[in-house]
Amino acid sequence: MPTAPAERTPRDCTIADALEVVGDRWSLLVVRELFYAQGRFTEIARNTGAPRDILTTRLKKLLEHGVIDRELYSRRPPRYEYRLTDMGRALSPVLLTLKRWGHEYVRGGEDPVRFDHTCGHEFVAEVHCTACGNALEPGQLTLEPKQ
């Protein structure tokens, strides 16, 4: 497992650590495309709009951190297909929650992408308490820093 980023914020925080790995626009859009099974460089570039040099840098960073891996599909010229690792797939709840937030608070209107669960109903991301099962509402959490 990759080590945590070396630079720390004044508050010891795993959110800050995660943002060092995937906290820029292009990295999360790469993860989105791989979540949508679009793994070739040209597909990722087309669907994200990322400049090729920036996309190359982000793919390298995500590879180094273990979020994605790649498989050679053409030897001449060498071309790779990228895919999410277990670590990358673990970001799916983050993406789905961010998607919901973006739809509700930024875009509104018709959502351009709908996910259906295997039960046959539309899937909408929610954060729940693992003990009581209630959905998280603002003001329901208390901060307990570790000593």
C-alpha positions as CSV (number, residue, x, y, z in Angstrom):
1,M,0.0,0.0,0.0
2,P,1.4,3.4,-0.9
3,T,2.5,5.6,2.0
4,A,0.7,8.8,3.0
5,P,1.8,12.0,1.4
6,A,4.8,13.6,3.1
7,E,3.4,17.1,3.5
8,R,0.9,17.5,6.3
9,T,-1.6,20.3,7.0
10,P,-1.5,21.9,10.4
11,R,-4.4,19.6,11.4
12,D,-3.5,15.9,11.0
13,C,-6.2,14.9,8.5
14,T,-6.8,11.9,6.2
15,I,-9.0,14.1,4.0
16,A,-5.9,16.3,3.2
17,D,-3.9,13.1,2.6
18,A,-6.5,11.9,0.1
19,L,-6.6,15.2,-1.6
20,E,-2.9,15.0,-2.2
21,V,-3.6,11.9,-4.3
22,V,-6.9,12.7,-6.1
23,G,-7.8,16.3,-5.1
24,D,-7.4,18.0,-8.4
25,R,-10.0,18.2,-11.2
26,W,-8.3,16.0,-13.7
27,S,-7.5,13.2,-11.4
28,L,-11.1,12.7,-10.3
29,L,-12.2,13.0,-13.9
30,V,-9.8,10.2,-14.8
31,V,-11.2,8.1,-12.0
32,R,-14.7,8.9,-13.3
33,E,-13.8,7.7,-16.8
34,L,-12.3,4.5,-15.5
35,F,-15.4,4.0,-13.4
36,Y,-17.4,4.4,-16.6
37,A,-15.1,1.7,-18.2
38,Q,-13.4,4.2,-20.6
39,G,-9.8,3.2,-20.1
40,R,-7.8,4.2,-23.2
41,F,-5.9,7.4,-23.3
42,T,-7.8,8.8,-26.2
43,E,-11.2,8.0,-24.5
44,I,-10.1,9.6,-21.3
45,A,-8.7,12.7,-23.1
46,R,-11.9,13.1,-25.2
47,N,-14.3,12.7,-22.3
48,T,-12.5,14.8,-19.8
49,G,-11.1,17.6,-22.0
50,A,-7.8,17.3,-20.2
51,P,-4.7,18.6,-22.2
52,R,-2.6,15.6,-23.1
53,D,0.4,16.7,-21.1
54,I,-1.7,17.2,-17.9
55,L,-3.5,13.9,-18.5
56,T,-0.1,12.0,-18.9
57,T,1.1,13.6,-15.6
58,R,-2.2,12.6,-13.7
59,L,-2.1,9.1,-15.0
60,K,1.5,8.7,-13.9
61,K,0.6,10.0,-10.4
62,L,-2.5,7.8,-10.1
63,L,-0.3,4.8,-11.1
64,E,2.4,5.7,-8.6
65,H,-0.2,5.9,-5.8
66,G,-1.8,2.6,-6.7
67,V,-5.2,4.1,-7.7
68,I,-5.0,2.7,-11.2
69,D,-3.0,0.1,-13.2
70,R,-2.5,-0.4,-16.9
71,E,-2.2,-3.1,-19.4
72,L,-0.4,-3.0,-22.7
73,Y,-2.8,-3.5,-25.6
74,S,-0.6,-2.4,-28.5
75,R,3.2,-3.0,-28.8
76,R,3.7,-0.7,-31.8
77,P,3.2,2.0,-30.9
78,P,3.1,1.1,-27.2
79,R,-0.5,1.8,-25.9
80,Y,-2.1,1.1,-22.6
81,E,-5.5,0.6,-21.3
82,Y,-6.0,1.9,-17.7
83,R,-8.3,0.5,-15.1
84,L,-9.1,1.1,-11.4
85,T,-7.4,-1.0,-8.8
86,D,-9.2,-2.0,-5.6
87,M,-8.0,1.3,-4.1
88,G,-9.4,3.2,-7.1
89,R,-12.7,1.3,-7.0
90,A,-13.0,2.2,-3.4
91,L,-13.5,5.8,-4.6
92,S,-16.8,5.0,-6.2
93,P,-18.9,6.1,-3.2
94,V,-16.9,9.4,-3.2
95,L,-17.7,9.9,-6.9
96,L,-21.3,9.0,-6.5
97,T,-21.8,11.3,-3.6
98,L,-19.9,14.2,-5.4
99,K,-22.2,13.5,-8.4
100,R,-25.3,13.8,-6.3
101,W,-24.0,17.1,-4.7
102,G,-23.1,18.5,-8.1
103,H,-26.6,17.8,-9.4
104,E,-28.4,19.1,-6.4
105,Y,-26.4,22.2,-5.7
106,V,-24.5,23.2,-8.9
107,R,-26.3,22.0,-12.0
108,G,-29.9,21.2,-11.1
109,G,-32.3,20.2,-13.8
110,E,-32.1,16.9,-15.6
111,D,-29.2,14.7,-14.5
112,P,-27.2,13.7,-17.6
113,V,-26.3,10.3,-16.0
114,R,-28.5,7.9,-14.1
115,F,-27.4,4.8,-12.3
116,D,-29.7,1.9,-11.7
117,H,-29.0,-0.6,-8.9
118,T,-29.3,-4.3,-9.6
119,C,-32.6,-4.2,-7.6
120,G,-34.1,-2.3,-10.6
121,H,-34.4,1.1,-9.0
122,E,-32.4,4.3,-9.5
123,F,-29.3,4.5,-7.3
124,V,-28.8,7.7,-5.3
125,A,-25.8,8.0,-3.1
126,E,-26.4,8.6,0.6
127,V,-24.1,8.5,3.6
128,H,-25.4,6.5,6.6
129,C,-24.4,5.7,10.1
130,T,-23.1,2.1,10.2
131,A,-24.7,1.6,13.7
132,C,-28.2,3.0,13.4
133,G,-28.6,3.2,9.6
134,N,-29.9,6.8,9.6
135,A,-28.8,9.1,6.8
136,L,-26.2,11.7,7.8
137,E,-27.7,15.2,8.3
138,P,-25.7,18.4,9.0
139,G,-24.9,18.9,12.7
140,Q,-25.2,15.2,13.6
141,L,-21.4,14.5,14.0
142,T,-19.0,15.4,16.7
143,L,-15.3,15.7,16.2
144,E,-13.2,13.4,18.4
145,P,-9.5,14.0,17.7
146,K,-7.3,11.0,18.5
147,Q,-4.8,11.7,21.3
